[in-house]
Amino acid sequence: EQKIQLLEPLWISVGGRFDRRDGHFSAVNITSLTARTDAGKSSESHFSPRASFELALGEKSKLRGAWGKYYQWPSLNTPPFQALGNAQLRAQEADHYVLGIERQFPSDVFARVEGFYKNMKNLIVDQNPDLTANQHDFITNQHNLQNSGSGWAKGAELLVRKKIGSRFLGWTSYTHSISRRKLSPSAAERAAPYDQNNILTVLGSYRFSRGYELSMKWHSHTGNPYRPLQSVTSTGGGGFQTVYGPDNSARLPAYQRLDMRLTKTKVYNSWTISYYFDLINVTNHKNVLQIRHFTRSNNTGNGYTLTTEEDTQFPLIPFFGIRAEH
């Protein structure tokens, strides 16, 4: 990477990254099926160019932009489990674009606005997402994971930071984004698994006398997409059939969380000791991780009972800790 000053207010940076992957495969037995212990091609090379610029617009404003190409290798962590059976997977590819402007205002106020766009291809996707891992066919060598996916993400972020002397620091950021995926060139677009259209974060900290500091952080975002249950139909004799909607066509409730921390710092000779007390999820908000449906016969011969459960994250948690630095 090399940074160059073309003009007095203009700097550019150009660079690149070269990666080569050499894998070694060995066979293992998984539920009586032979699969590889690694995923992807045994040898693959990529060059990733990067470029950015910074243009001063007077003494208090800057215009920044960047572009880069990125690759991500397939691995054992590539869901679902049948990635083990495909040694032909290639690296996923993405182009990132960022353009933003920042400005320092009077009274220690800093603001930045950035727009971003990401184009993705060769994404590793499951061609049969409606099947469970046990239903996927290892034996016929018809790999359900393929590099046929594509997608994009775009959005903008606003950040505002404020300082008041040496005691108070606070900032807030808001991001609006949209992220879409396709299983194949002919497939319909769908929301990405973690498509969160609105993200708001507010953070503030205040330093009191005698080494005390109080900080708070509030975070909220649009609920993650999920696949909803549309209907359940009785088939008679105690049987039933469930019908689900399109993948990621519904959303979980919005996520909200407030955390607080009180810190006491003291200096003992050459040691700095910090005692801190945290309250995580102060409001005890029930953030939903997933919605599950259970359907079973009600022993009437042709009826069923549908039960819906919500799995939530952790409740209000107090936490105490000590940190020592020498």
N, C-alpha and C positions, 0 to 999 in steps of 0.2 A: 504494500500500500504506500502511496506517495501523495503528500499534500503540497499543492503548488499555489502561490499567490500570483494570479494573472494580472490583476490591477490592485490598486491600493484597497478598495473596498470588497474585492472579490477573491475568494479562496475556493479551490476545487480539490477534491480528493478522488483518486482513481486507484483501483486495486483489483485483486482477484484471488481466488482460492481454488486449489486443485486437490481433488480427493480421488483416491482409488480404493476400492473394496475388493479384498480377496478372501473368500469364504471357504471353509472346509466343512463338508457335510458328513454326518454319520447317521446310520439308521437306528431307530428305537422302536419299541413296540408300544403303541398306545391303543388301549382297548382292542387288542388283537389285530390292529391295523398298523402297517409299516408307514412311518412318516419321517420326515427329515427334522433334525434338531435345529435347523436354521431356516430362514426364509429368504428368498430372493436369489438372483443370479450369483454364481460363484465369483465372477470377476466383472467389475464395472468401474468406469472412470468418468469424472465430470469436472468441467471448469466453470467456476461461478464468478463472473465479473461483477464489480460493484463500482458505483460512482455517486458523488454527492457534491453539493456546493453550498456556500454561505456568502450572502451578499449583504453588506452593511447599508442600511437606509438611514443615514444620519447617525447620531451618537447613541440613540436609544432604541432603534428598531433593527431587526435582522430578518431577511428572507432566507429560508433554508429549504433544500430539496434533496431527495436521494432516490436512487434506483438500485436494485440488486436482484440477482438470480440466486435461488436457493434450492438445494436438493435434500431430501430426507430418505434415508435407506429404509427398506422394509426390515422388520425384526420380529423376534418372538413376541414382542408386545403389540404387534399389529393385530387388532381384533378382526374377526373372531378367531377361534382356536385353529381353524383349518388352514391358517397361513402356513402351518408346518408342512402342508402337503404340496406346496407350489414353489419349486425352485426357479421359476421363470419370472418372478416378480421383479420389476425394475424400480429404481428410485422415483419418488414423487417429486414434481417440479413446480416451482412457483416464482413469479415475478412480482416484486414489491415496488410500489411507487408512493412517495410521501412528499407533500408540499405544504409548507406552513410559514407563518409569520409570527414573530414575537416582539413585544415592546415593554420597556420599563417605564412605568408611569410615575408621577409624583407620589409622595407619601408612602414609598416602599410598596407599591403595587406592581406586580408583574403579571402579564397576560400572554397567552399563546393560543393560536388557532391552527390546527393541522387537519389536512384532508389526506386520506389514504385510499389506495386501491390495490388489491392483490388478485392476480389471475393464476389459477392452478390447473395443472393437467397431469396426466398419468397417475391420477389418484388411485390408491388401492381401495377398491370397493367390493362388497359382497353382492354377487349377482343373484343370490336367493336370500334376501334379508328376512323373509318371512319364516324360514326354516330355523330350527334349533341346531346347535352344534352337533347333536347326536344324529340328526337327520341328513347332514351333509355326507356326500358320498366320497370317501377316500379311495375306495378300491378301484373305481372306474377311471381314476386319474382325471376326472373332469373338475378342474380346480374352480371353486366358487369365487375365490379372490382373484381379481384381475386388475390390470392397470387401465381400465376403461373409463374411470371417473374423471370429472372435471368440475370446476367450480370457480366462484369469485366471491370477493368480500370488498365492501366499500363503506366509507363513513367519514365522520369528522369528529374532532375532539376539541373542546374548549377547556383551558386550564387557567385559573386565576389564583394567585398567591399573594398574601398580605402579611407584612410584618409590622409590629408595633414595638419599637425599641428592641431591647434584647430579651423581653419576657414573653411576648406572644408571637406565635407563628400559626397561620391558618391557610388552608388552600381548599379549593373545590374544583372538581373536574366533571364534565358531562360529555358522554360519548354517544353518538347515534350511529348505528351500523346495521348493515344487512349482509347476510352471508348465505349463499345458495350452493347446492351440490346437484350433480347429475350422475347416475349410475353408468350411463353410456351416452354416446352422441345423440341417439334417438329418444332417450328417456326424458320424462318431464322433470323440470327443476323442482327441488324440494328444499325446505329450510335445513341448514346445517345443524348437526346435533347440539352445538352450543351457540346457536344464533340468538344473541341477546341484543335487541334493538335499542334499548335505552339503559345506560349505565351511569349512575350518579354516585360520586364519592365526596364526602365532606370530612375534613380532618382539621383539628385544632389542638394546640398545646400551649400551656401557660406555666411559666416558671415563677414559683413563689419564693419567698425568702427562706433561709435555713435549708436549702437544698431540696425542697419539694417541687415536684412537677406533676401537673394533671394534664392528661391527654385523652381525647375522645375521637372516635372514628365511626362514621355512619356510612353504610354501603347499601345500595339498592340497585337491582337490575330486573329487567323483564324475565319472566319465567322461561326455562328451557323448553324447547319443543318436545313432544312425545307423540306416540301413536295411540289414538283414542279408541275405546270400544264403542262401536256404533249400535250393535243390537245382539240379542241372544234369542235364538229360536228353538223351541222344543221340537224334538224329532220323534217324540212318543216313546213309550217304554222306559222312561227315565233318562233318555238321551237328550242332548242339546247341541246346538251349533252356535259358535261365537263368530261374529263378523266385525273385523277391525277396519278403521278408516285408513286413509293413506298415511304413510310414515311421516312423522313430524308435522302433522296437520293440526295439532292442538297444542296448547301451552299450559305448563304448570303455573300455579299462582306466583305472583311477583316475589322476589327474594328481598328480604330486609334484615339488617343486622346492625346493632349498635354495640361497640366495645369501648370500655373505659380502662384507664391505667393510672394509678397513683404511684409515683416513684420518689424515694428518699435516697439521696446520694451523700456520702460522707468520705472524707479523705483521712486515712490512717497512715502516717509516714509516707511511704512510696506506693501505697495501695489505695485504689478507689473502689469503694464498696457501694453497690446500688441495691436497695431493697425495693421490690415492686409488687403491687397487688393488682391483679386484673379481674375485671368482670366481663366475661365473654357472652354476647347476646343478652345485653342488659334487659331488654324488653321481653325476653323469653318468646320471641316470635317463632311460630311453627313453620319453618321453611321446608317445603315439600321437595323431597329428592325424586320420588317416583310414585306413580299411582298403580296399584295392583288390583286385579279383579279375580275373584274366586267363584266359580260356578259349580254347583253340585245338585244332584237329584234331591227332591224333597220327599221322596218315597210315596208320592201319590200316583205313580205310574206314568204320568205324562207332564209333570211339572218340574221346576227347577228353582233354586234359590241363588240369587246373585249378591255377593258381598264385595264391597269396595273398601280397600284400605290405602291409607297414605303413609308412606315412609318419610319421616321427617329427620332433619339434622339435629344436632345437639341442642339441649335447652340452655338455660342460664347456668354458666359454670364459673365459680370463683377459682382464682389461681394465684398462688404466691411463689415468688422466686427470689434468688439472690445472685448477683453477678459481681465478680471480683476481677479487677484489672491491675496489673503491675507495671 
